[in-house]
């Protein structure tokens, strides 16, 4: 899949971002608008304490149509009870007034610190006139939803005659479970909400749902797709492949920019008994603090790979047949450490990405998980996130 | 339970430790000896790639008797195949020669880097004459099994007319699953191997099996108990309580001295539907990198507590009834963040231990988990453990 050098929107989508005083001086409110009522689908966090925007979003998406997305960063509107839900509704109403549509065609998101009240008045007054700021650069909207991300993230690619654009934020509290951080996908292809929903779930299954930065599942994860239809019909297999590739690429971008991370850690597990088991082992490796610090230090402590496979108690293993490699260098064969050139392996571990391949030798299923190294920077950022 | 100010051995147990050249200059080989063939029981790691000493240990412990334990640090004898098993047997034979007993009355352990061959010749020659070094201070033996621990760990207490002594090492790659790191328990109480086994499993269930420093399950975890019988019979309930208290205290010591850790994090979950569910939620909190870094930074980011409860997808929750406190200060009530004195809470979070209590309000079961904060020191240590 070839991605555009500079991300662009499909026909009929634009965005704007502003600072309304939630962050010190960076953009903290983003508005994404479709020219038409777009077919839409979304998946949300499975965390059992979902934020108010997620509760409202589940209701909104039932209509299968969206005209706009309004998202603020810095404060997440979680654990605020009835007041939180009212604030989320007021946020949707404010966006609807500005855009000239109905509140139930607006998806809202709030991302940032959990457990502080949303400054809803700032949002209501801050949004005034944003329609006049709309532009065609998805990176503008991406900037307004950043929390600890180090740069705004958007990408686009073609799918037949249509375009697919993904705008997302990630960084920490990321092991999506069913959905993910915030990811908004825009396309001008034509699909019904039902087909969009199926296509979205398939793409998320192998991309954002295989991403883990720190095993912690956010209360605000949201992944939505809007299809304006302005480019007409696209063959579904073509669209499916492009959407999956775009989501995988974005998952890799989010992993590489995980809090404190310096590189992408990609783990592919092959010949597992079932896909679920392959996913479990791949996740065990990308989540293991000891595998993550091995990557951090470019330290060829490869026995930790066996440890992280072996702690998957419910997976069918054939220890004497298990093999693993790092960037193509075999390090485990038949369950045993093999001799390897330590300096060459150190050099690989200093690179980006680090690809760990595991062969379980028990079946035919496989999966790939996306993560990052664990660094002092992760600790430093998260030891003062509330206060800083 | 009152613990001895200075740990001591029960009647009939002694130990020695030496440097045999595995570590630069610290003790790296420990021998524990009983005057008599002691009744014995043990539990081992559930990791699917167990070290050779674990494979051999499972065989040895079937006899229900032990005379000695020989343990080396620095190199763990894991993933070494047939050679590893032969080395473990040679290690037991060397100890048997020195002690004057049979190899099947010797438990051996090796802890340290995974995936390097054991320097068995150094151990075979190094053990010569160790019987002459035997002393009555359990801390001497504790020093020889240390890896990244910052100090040797031993404790003792009375159980009726008998004594219970626990010697252990911990630090990293610790989320025991069925057993734990290395912990050797010595008593002069009289029990059959079968009763010892049951008592050990009960104690481990609420102590070492509720300890997690980094979610990574070691391939070498071993917890053994030796009962010489020299103090005669002790009432089982008295012994059971003392053994459980001693193991919980040692689990807390290991947690507080986790790699890079600066304090003990203790999470108690109450009113869960089942004990297993209480354990799952308590583990989710002590394992959450975001809860652990909150402790690190004394940052009152209490919404993370809800996040870590809410990501337990298979636990019965009543979100609107969920409450939590930190060192007795209520921070969540009815699923919502409550107002609290931020400075007072920061002061609590700077203390040691940090006690988080969670009330799920759905049942009657409870559990306590033991962990530590996540610091830059953990990352630094584990980014170069193999090389340093």
Interface residues (C-beta under 8 A of the other chain):
Chain A: X46 X47 X48 X49 X50 X76 X78 X79 X80 X81 X113 X114 X115 X116 X172 X173 X175 X177 X214 X215 X216 X217 X218 X219 X287 X288 X289 X290 X293 X294 X296 X297 X299 X300 X301 X302 X303 X304 X306 X307 X308 X309 X310 X311 X312 X313 X317 X319 X322 X332 X334 X335 X336 X337 X374 X375 X376 X378 X379 X380 X382 X383 X384 X385 X386 X387
Chain B: X46 X47 X48 X49 X50 X76 X78 X79 X80 X81 X113 X114 X115 X116 X172 X173 X175 X177 X214 X215 X216 X217 X218 X219 X287 X288 X289 X290 X293 X294 X296 X297 X299 X300 X301 X302 X303 X304 X306 X307 X308 X309 X310 X311 X312 X313 X317 X319 X322 X332 X334 X335 X336 X337 X374 X375 X376 X378 X379 X380 X382 X383 X384 X385 X386 X387
